[in-house]
Amino acid sequence: MRYTNIRYSITLNRTQIDYLADEIHGVSRLACLGTFLSLAAIEPVTVKKKGFSAGVLPGRFIASKVELAE
């Protein structure tokens, strides 16, 4: 992979951090946030799936229901 040292910058207040850190129902919201960040495009790309095509700009992501469920 060409991008090996990617840095993310997010500003959260204490209430938001507490919400993300709460693992109610056994779901780690911080892990989910990390997954969303890792799915974000680094450069403009075109995603082609069965019967679907879309341009994805940097900082945005596209995920199927299956990927989101995982």
Secondary structure as the mmCIF struct_conf table of DSSP 4:
data_model
#
loop_
_struct_conf.conf_type_id
_struct_conf.id
_struct_conf.beg_label_comp_id
_struct_conf.beg_label_asym_id
_struct_conf.beg_label_seq_id
_struct_conf.end_label_comp_id
_struct_conf.end_label_asym_id
_struct_conf.end_label_seq_id
BEND BEND1 ASN A 5 ASN A 5
HELX_RH_AL_P HELX_RH_AL_P1 ARG A 14 ALA A 21
HELX_RH_3T_P HELX_RH_3T_P1 ILE A 24 GLY A 26
HELX_RH_AL_P HELX_RH_AL_P2 ARG A 29 LEU A 39
BEND BEND2 ALA A 40 ALA A 40
BEND BEND3 ILE A 42 GLU A 43
STRN STRN1 VAL A 45 LYS A 49
TURN_TY1_P TURN_TY1_P1 LYS A 50 GLY A 51
STRN STRN2 PHE A 52 VAL A 56
TURN_TY1_P TURN_TY1_P2 PRO A 58 GLY A 59
HELX_RH_AL_P HELX_RH_AL_P3 LYS A 65 ALA A 69
#
